[in-house]
Amino acid sequence: MPADYDMEVIRSRVARVGHLLDDWEGLGVKTYVLRERGVHGSPVNQYGPFYLWNTVEGMNRFLWGGAFQGPVDDFGRPAVRQWTGLAFEEGAATGSVPAFALRRRHVVPAGVELAAFMADAAAETARLAAQDGAVLAAAAVDTRAWEVVHFSLWEHATPKADGDLFQVLHLSAPGRDRLPRGRQW
């Protein structure tokens, strides 16, 4: 978002429509997250959702069944990145409402043994989830760009991990209890 964008527009939009996916069949978790320039050290205004799907059908119904047209109409058609899940873990504070999200992306270096690298990424997911205040943690890989993302939700703004800190505006989690735990291979 532009540096001078009124982020209250985003907050109002999420307050108005965030609940629409609270019972979406096939959705594990969707977070509506926001970074605001000058808040919690953010250099930029940024808004975006993060999804963990239980079924391809649920994701496709969202993208092609009309629900995704609302954000497209409001913001233009964004790039939708699809990642392969590596790991998911419930956190030490699993019963808490998340207030913050942490995203860390890093490139998979050339020449590494992929199995070992991905196993380490899955282990990092478990380590994050075990931290005080962690609600959940996930890791995924984009095999086109060879990039790993760690995404975690927190009840506080001071996770003991590096990454971009976002405010959680809303969490929809209709199928969270059905997301497979641990390493995904």
N, C-alpha and C positions, 0 to 999 in steps of 0.2 A: 504494500500500500504506500502511497506517497507520504513523505515525511509530515505533511500538513493535513493528512486525512483525519477527519473527525471519527475516532474509534468508537464513540458513543453510537454511531450508526450500526456498527457491528454488534455491540452489546445489545442494542434494542432489537435487532434482527434475530439474534440467538434467543433472546427472551421470548420473542414472538413465535418462532418456529422450531426451536431446539427440541421440544417435546415430541415432535412429529415422528421421530424414529425410536421413541421409547419402547415401542412394542413391535418393531420391524422384524418380521420372520427372516431368519438367516443371518442376522447381525449379531455378532458377539459384543463388540464395544465400538462406540463412536464418541470421540471427544471433540468438542468445539474449543479450540485453543487460540490465544491471542498474545502477541507481544506488542507492547506499546513503547514507542521511542521515549527514552529517559526514565522508564519505570523498570525497576529490578535490573538495571544495567543494560537494557536493550538499546542497541544503536538504531533500530528500525521499527516501523509499524508493520506488523505481519499478522495475518489471520489464516487459519486453515484447519480443516478437520483431519482426524486420524482415525482410521477404521481397522478393526479386526473382524473379518467375516467368518462365519461358521459354514456358509454355503455359497457356492458360485451363483446359484439361482437367486439368493437374496441380494447379492451384489448386482447382478444383472437386472433384476427387477427394479432396484434403486436407480441404476444408471439409465436403463432403456425404457422403464415403465412410466416415466413422467416426473418422478420426485426430484430428480437431478436438474430438471429444466428450470426450477426456481432459482437456484444459485447461478445457472448459466444466464438467465434473463437479468439477474441483478448485477453480476460481476463479469460477464463474458465467460466463454468456455475455457476453463482452466485445464492444464495438463493434469491428467489423472495417472499417478504413478502406482504401479502394482508391483508389490514385492513378494517374494517367497518367504513364508514364515520359517524362522529358525527355532524360536523358543518363546514360551509364555509361562509366566509364573504369577501367582497371587502374591501380594506383598505382606509384610509384617503387620501393616495397618489396613488389611483387606476390608474391614467393615467401615472404614472412614470414607467420608465424601472427599474426593480429591479437589484441592484448590490450585495445584500447580502441576505442570507437566515438564519433563526434561527430555530433550531430543539431542542425541549425539550421532552424527554421521561421520563415517570414515571410510576411506578407500581400502579395498583389499589389495595389498601390495603385490606387484608382479613377483613371481617366483616362490611364493609361499605354498606350503602344502595346504590345499583347500580344506581337507577334512579336519586337520588340526586347527586351522584358523577359525572355521565355523564352530567347532567344538568349544574353543575358547570364547567365542561370541555367546554361545548358549550358556556357558558357565558364568559369564559376566551378567547375563540376565538374572540368573539365580542369585548372584551376589547383590545386585541392585535390589531385588525384591526382598532380600533379607534385612535391608537397612531400616533403621528406625524411621517411621513415617512413610514408607513406601506402600502404596495401595496396590499397584501391579507393575509388572515390567514385561516388555516384549522385545524381541529382536527379529529383524528380517533382512533379506539381502536382495538387492537389485542386480541380477546377473547380467543385464545389458551393460550397466556402468561399473559393475563390480564394486558396489558400495554397500556397506552394512549400516543399518540404523538401529539404534537402541532408543526405545521410547518407554518412559516410565511416568507413572502418576504418583503424586505426593500430597500428603495432607499439610505440608509446610513448604516455605520458600527456600529452604536451606538444605537440599539434598547433598549428600557427600559424594558427588560425582560431577564430572564436567559435561557441559553441553549448553544448549540454548534453553533458557527458562521461559515458559509460557504460563499465562493464567488460564485455568480451566473455567470456561463460561458455562458449560453444561456437559453432562455425561449421560449418554443413552447406553444401556447395557442389557438389552433383553435376553441375550444368549450368552452372557459372560460365564455362567455356570457350566456351559457346554463347550467352552474353548478347551482344546486339549492342552494339558500341562506338560511342562518340561521340554526337552529337546524334541524336535519334530522329525527325526529320522533315526 
